[in-house]
Amino acid sequence: AGFEAVNSSYDEQNPVISPDGETLYCTVAFHPQNTGGEKDPGDIWFAKREGNSWSALRHAGHAINSWYYNAVAGFSEDGQRLYVMGQFENSNSCLASCRWADGEWSKPIPIA
């Protein structure tokens, strides 16, 4: 599949494809649209499958991203839960889960 629209002058890391194969998630480092701006070491972004290629990356939103490094660790089997790594409010945990509801991911809930 063509990745021309996904690749940019920024540092894309840790690609993970959703269970249905329709969405590609990755971490983008030091992008001005990241939650913490150009100094933010990584926010979660996504691209949608378009035939044999992918759309341009879009920021996944501030609900699942913090001012620190964020990345996708994986999905539940049904794709309705996203497991993310990062630093989260009021928690020492670096792993959290988000639920897909109303067309967006919920705020991460720390695991353990």
Secondary structure, DSSP 8 states (H G I E B T S, - for coil): -B-TTT--SSEEEEEEE-TTSSEEEEEEES-TTSTTGGG-S-EEEEEEEETTEE---EE--SSS--SS--EEEEE-TTSSEEEEES--TT---SEEEEEEETTEE---EE--
